[in-house]
Structures are given as C-alpha cells and as structure tokens.
Amino acid sequence: MTSAATPDPSRDKMFDVIFESKGVCVGKMRNEVTNTAHQPFQVSRMLATDEGPFQGGEDTSPTPLEFFLTGLVGCLMTQMRVFAKRMKVDMRDLEVTCRAHWEAHKGDIGPYEASPRGFDIGISMNSDASDDDVQALIEASKRACFVEATLAQANSVTHNLRLNAGEARPV
C-alpha cells in the first residue's frame, strides 16, 4: 500500500503545480479531456477516454482508470529517474509495477459505489549504490510523486453544478 509523509507547511515552497481539465462527451462512452498546465510549465493536451463494452463503450481509447494508473506508475518512475541523478544514485533497468484493487458495492443512490482497497507498488532496478542510498532514493521519490502524495492523504474534492445555463452551485 502506498504511503507518503505529510508535507511540512513551514518549509519553503519551491513551486506550484496547477492544472485545469475540461472534458466533453463525444461518443457512446468516449470523452475528450483537455488538460491545461498553468504552473510550473504551460502546455495543453487532449486525452480521450472510453470504456469497453462492459460499461457500454466502444473501447476506442484507454479507460480513465488506465490513465490514473499510468499517472501513478509514470510519476513515481519519473521522480526516481530525476532524483537518482540529483542524489548521485546509480540506477539501471528501472521497472515499476502496480496492482490496484477496487470493489464495487451496491450504491445508495446509483447502481454502485467505488471502494478503493489499495495499491501495491513494486520497484525493480539494478544499482551499484548502497542499500541505504537506494532506500533514500525511493523514499524521496515517493514523497515527490504528486500522484502518490495525493493518494496517501485525505483530500478536499468539491463539485459545482451549472444546470440549464443557470448559476453554478455546490452539489
């Protein structure tokens, strides 16, 4: 299961990471989501999601969960590669795996509710560095991975609805 230390707010902030995403429905279950990064860099990219026939989709692109897991594994791998250079830790042949588990339970309102059960992340690599240096690299990378840090703590998620061109209101 993942874990990351809670950041210390008294530390000096180095930078913000700010994204905005906007999705539109374009098929049976296909969505096109434009992600715009505002800080610390600027870029805008469209990623499509779809579902397979199980959910009524046409399987034209990865599912949202596939992107989610790609983000988790890719973020940790990126941090490990960046930090290995900065921490002068020899690292070769990095491979990261993740076994994610959710359960769907009968919902109080909708057909079902998602219930996350956990994420088991495996790291395999070759290195001539000491075990302590490799452990420090992994710990630093876990703490720097924005996706893993998000999963490792309670978060505030708010929703607003703008219905029939009316005023947006919390839901």
Secondary structure, DSSP 8 states (H G I E B T S, - for coil): --------TTS------EEEEEEEE-SSS-EEEEEEEEESS-EEEEEEE---GGGT----S--HHHHHHHHHHHHHHHHHHHHHHHTT---EEEEEEEEEEEEEEE-SSSSEEEEEEEEEEEEEEE-SS-HHHHHHHHHHHHHH-HHHHHHTS------EE--TT---EE-
